Amino acid sequence: MRESLYYFVITTIIVIVGIIYIQSFWKLTLSEWIHQNAYQIIFEEGYFLPIPIQKQKYQIYTKYGYNIMKKQRIVFAGLAYNLGKKKTNKLVKRLRYLGSFWKDYRVIIYTEDSTDGTFQFLKNLIGHDFRWILLPHNINKIGLPRLVRLAKLRNTYLRELHRLSIRKDEHKYNYDVVAIIDCDLAGPFSNDGIANSISHFNQNSYDVLFANGLYSQIGTFYFPHLGWTYYDIMPVVLIDQIRNTDGTYQNKRNRLDLVMKRGESPFPVISAFGGIGLYRGSIFKKGKYQYIPNKKVCEHITLHEQLYRDKYKLGINPSLIALSGIQGGI
């Protein structure tokens, strides 16, 4: 008995050390290391199947969403900082793939002041593709707290979004949907999940739908609902949470509170993100990211609160899956 316990303890220590080594040296979670194919350009939809009781409804909504996408225009927008050559290449291929399902698409990337050549990597990859807009660094970030900095950076691409729709030249672009994305996400976004969400825009009057962002150190796709948690908990505010006068919220949630399965219906929230948020294009004619001095309030929450007060319907779609893996740092 004592010998068995000894071997169990030693094995556990070896596994923990191995996980730490893989994460710190290879910049991978164990899940990424085991299932490297799942973290490439295209999301493998078969890894996360809809729950049987909702399968038919899920398929109908998803098919309808793809038909809508063929008639609409989208803009992908996000921040990119020190992605490195490999991850930058993934990002460009991933967005070109996703954009191909729409009538037309644009991409707005703000690269900040990356020190690893991310801006030049992007520039080389996109060439003269007019659909891609790279915004140069123009914000002094020195000394700014992280959330203040992020709010300022995100407002940069919001201004470009607005400018796109009011231009007077051939580059004017009227968009139907805006996808705010985490450019440094290790894994892909579910394209079926995007189509399913667009269907919910039309069928259930949602104006914004956020991802079911999944993170796992040890999760395996052989048991797709085991060992996975909602990775982006900071922007999440559920309907029943009470707002304090200083802008923070009571009864904050943790990752295990948000366990969702593909095929389940979207549910309303005040705020979330999860790696990708889909917004009706008309939303960005007003509203901006803000920051609350000396408070750890996520910049996403400040924008989403404005939308919620203006009676827009925001929710999380369990079918819109994004695999986070190890993120870069913005």
KAHU-V164212 format. One record per backbone hydrogen bond with DSSP energy under -0.5 kcal/mol. NH is the residue of the N-H (numbers start at 1). CO is the residue of the C=O. E is the energy in kcal/mol with one decimal. If there is no record, write none. Layout:
BEGIN
nh=NH co=CO e=E
nh=NH co=CO e=E
END
This chain:
BEGIN
nh=5 co=1 e=-2.2
nh=6 co=2 e=-2.1
nh=7 co=3 e=-2.3
nh=8 co=4 e=-2.2
nh=9 co=5 e=-2.5
nh=10 co=6 e=-2.5
nh=11 co=7 e=-2.6
nh=12 co=8 e=-2.5
nh=13 co=9 e=-2.4
nh=14 co=10 e=-2.4
nh=15 co=11 e=-2.4
nh=16 co=12 e=-2.5
nh=17 co=13 e=-2.8
nh=18 co=14 e=-2.5
nh=19 co=15 e=-2.5
nh=20 co=16 e=-2.5
nh=21 co=17 e=-2.6
nh=22 co=18 e=-2.7
nh=23 co=19 e=-2.5
nh=24 co=20 e=-2.7
nh=25 co=21 e=-2.8
nh=26 co=21 e=-0.8
nh=26 co=22 e=-1.0
nh=28 co=22 e=-1.4
nh=30 co=217 e=-0.8
nh=31 co=217 e=-0.9
nh=33 co=29 e=-2.1
nh=34 co=30 e=-2.5
nh=35 co=31 e=-2.6
nh=36 co=33 e=-0.5
nh=38 co=35 e=-1.2
nh=39 co=36 e=-1.2
nh=40 co=37 e=-1.0
nh=43 co=189 e=-0.6
nh=45 co=43 e=-1.3
nh=47 co=44 e=-1.8
nh=48 co=45 e=-1.0
nh=49 co=47 e=-0.5
nh=51 co=262 e=-2.5
nh=54 co=51 e=-1.9
nh=55 co=51 e=-0.6
nh=55 co=52 e=-1.1
nh=58 co=54 e=-2.7
nh=59 co=55 e=-2.4
nh=60 co=56 e=-2.2
nh=61 co=57 e=-2.6
nh=62 co=58 e=-2.4
nh=63 co=59 e=-2.3
nh=64 co=60 e=-2.2
nh=65 co=61 e=-2.2
nh=66 co=62 e=-2.0
nh=67 co=63 e=-1.6
nh=68 co=64 e=-1.7
nh=69 co=65 e=-2.4
nh=70 co=66 e=-1.4
nh=71 co=68 e=-2.0
nh=72 co=69 e=-1.1
nh=74 co=104 e=-1.8
nh=75 co=177 e=-1.8
nh=76 co=106 e=-2.8
nh=77 co=179 e=-2.6
nh=78 co=108 e=-1.9
nh=79 co=181 e=-0.5
nh=80 co=110 e=-2.5
nh=87 co=83 e=-0.6
nh=88 co=84 e=-2.0
nh=89 co=85 e=-2.2
nh=90 co=86 e=-1.8
nh=91 co=87 e=-2.4
nh=92 co=88 e=-2.3
nh=93 co=89 e=-2.1
nh=94 co=90 e=-2.8
nh=95 co=91 e=-2.5
nh=96 co=92 e=-2.1
nh=97 co=93 e=-2.1
nh=98 co=94 e=-2.4
nh=99 co=95 e=-2.7
nh=100 co=96 e=-1.2
nh=100 co=97 e=-0.6
nh=101 co=98 e=-1.3
nh=102 co=99 e=-1.7
nh=103 co=69 e=-1.5
nh=103 co=72 e=-1.9
nh=104 co=72 e=-0.9
nh=106 co=74 e=-1.6
nh=107 co=131 e=-2.7
nh=108 co=76 e=-3.2
nh=109 co=107 e=-0.5
nh=109 co=133 e=-2.6
nh=110 co=78 e=-2.2
nh=111 co=109 e=-0.7
nh=111 co=135 e=-1.1
nh=114 co=111 e=-1.1
nh=121 co=117 e=-2.8
nh=122 co=118 e=-2.7
nh=123 co=119 e=-2.4
nh=124 co=120 e=-2.5
nh=125 co=121 e=-2.0
nh=126 co=122 e=-2.5
nh=127 co=123 e=-1.5
nh=129 co=126 e=-2.2
nh=130 co=128 e=-0.8
nh=132 co=129 e=-1.7
nh=133 co=107 e=-3.3
nh=134 co=132 e=-0.5
nh=135 co=109 e=-2.8
nh=135 co=133 e=-0.6
nh=136 co=134 e=-0.5
nh=141 co=139 e=-0.9
nh=144 co=141 e=-2.4
nh=149 co=145 e=-2.6
nh=150 co=146 e=-2.6
nh=151 co=147 e=-1.9
nh=152 co=148 e=-2.1
nh=153 co=149 e=-2.5
nh=154 co=150 e=-2.7
nh=155 co=151 e=-1.8
nh=156 co=152 e=-0.8
nh=156 co=153 e=-0.7
nh=157 co=153 e=-0.9
nh=158 co=154 e=-1.6
nh=159 co=155 e=-2.1
nh=160 co=156 e=-1.4
nh=161 co=157 e=-2.1
nh=162 co=158 e=-2.2
nh=163 co=159 e=-2.2
nh=164 co=160 e=-2.2
nh=165 co=161 e=-1.1
nh=166 co=162 e=-0.7
nh=166 co=163 e=-0.8
nh=167 co=163 e=-0.9
nh=172 co=169 e=-1.7
nh=173 co=164 e=-2.4
nh=175 co=173 e=-0.7
nh=176 co=73 e=-2.2
nh=177 co=73 e=-1.8
nh=178 co=279 e=-2.8
nh=179 co=75 e=-3.3
nh=180 co=178 e=-0.6
nh=180 co=277 e=-2.3
nh=181 co=77 e=-2.6
nh=181 co=179 e=-0.6
nh=182 co=275 e=-2.4
nh=183 co=79 e=-0.7
nh=183 co=181 e=-0.8
nh=185 co=182 e=-1.3
nh=186 co=324 e=-2.3
nh=187 co=323 e=-1.6
nh=188 co=38 e=-0.6
nh=190 co=321 e=-2.6
nh=191 co=189 e=-0.6
nh=194 co=190 e=-1.6
nh=195 co=191 e=-2.4
nh=196 co=192 e=-2.7
nh=197 co=193 e=-1.9
nh=198 co=194 e=-2.3
nh=199 co=195 e=-1.8
nh=200 co=196 e=-1.5
nh=201 co=197 e=-1.7
nh=202 co=198 e=-1.3
nh=203 co=199 e=-2.8
nh=204 co=200 e=-2.0
nh=206 co=200 e=-1.3
nh=207 co=313 e=-2.8
nh=208 co=313 e=-1.9
nh=209 co=278 e=-2.2
nh=210 co=315 e=-2.8
nh=211 co=273 e=-2.1
nh=211 co=276 e=-1.4
nh=212 co=320 e=-3.3
nh=213 co=211 e=-1.2
nh=214 co=322 e=-3.2
nh=215 co=229 e=-2.6
nh=219 co=227 e=-0.5
nh=220 co=226 e=-0.6
nh=223 co=220 e=-1.1
nh=224 co=221 e=-0.7
nh=226 co=223 e=-2.5
nh=227 co=225 e=-0.5
nh=229 co=215 e=-2.5
nh=230 co=255 e=-0.9
nh=231 co=213 e=-1.4
nh=231 co=229 e=-0.6
nh=233 co=231 e=-0.9
nh=236 co=233 e=-1.4
nh=237 co=271 e=-2.5
nh=239 co=268 e=-0.5
nh=241 co=238 e=-1.8
nh=244 co=248 e=-3.3
nh=247 co=244 e=-1.6
nh=250 co=242 e=-3.0
nh=257 co=254 e=-1.6
nh=258 co=255 e=-1.3
nh=259 co=257 e=-0.6
nh=260 co=258 e=-0.7
nh=264 co=261 e=-2.1
nh=267 co=316 e=-1.7
nh=269 co=314 e=-2.0
nh=270 co=237 e=-2.6
nh=271 co=237 e=-1.8
nh=276 co=273 e=-0.8
nh=277 co=180 e=-2.3
nh=278 co=209 e=-2.9
nh=279 co=178 e=-2.9
nh=279 co=277 e=-0.5
nh=280 co=207 e=-2.0
nh=281 co=176 e=-3.0
nh=283 co=280 e=-1.6
nh=284 co=281 e=-1.2
nh=285 co=282 e=-1.4
nh=286 co=283 e=-1.5
nh=290 co=299 e=-0.5
nh=293 co=291 e=-0.6
nh=295 co=292 e=-1.9
nh=297 co=295 e=-1.9
nh=298 co=296 e=-0.6
nh=301 co=298 e=-0.7
nh=302 co=298 e=-1.1
nh=303 co=299 e=-1.3
nh=304 co=300 e=-2.5
nh=305 co=301 e=-2.6
nh=306 co=302 e=-1.1
nh=307 co=303 e=-1.8
nh=308 co=304 e=-2.7
nh=309 co=305 e=-2.5
nh=310 co=306 e=-1.6
nh=311 co=308 e=-1.6
nh=312 co=307 e=-2.4
nh=314 co=312 e=-0.7
nh=315 co=208 e=-1.5
nh=316 co=267 e=-2.1
nh=317 co=210 e=-2.4
nh=318 co=316 e=-0.7
nh=320 co=317 e=-1.9
nh=321 co=319 e=-1.6
nh=322 co=212 e=-1.2
nh=323 co=188 e=-1.7
nh=324 co=214 e=-2.6
nh=324 co=322 e=-0.6
nh=327 co=325 e=-0.6
nh=328 co=184 e=-0.6
nh=330 co=328 e=-0.5
END
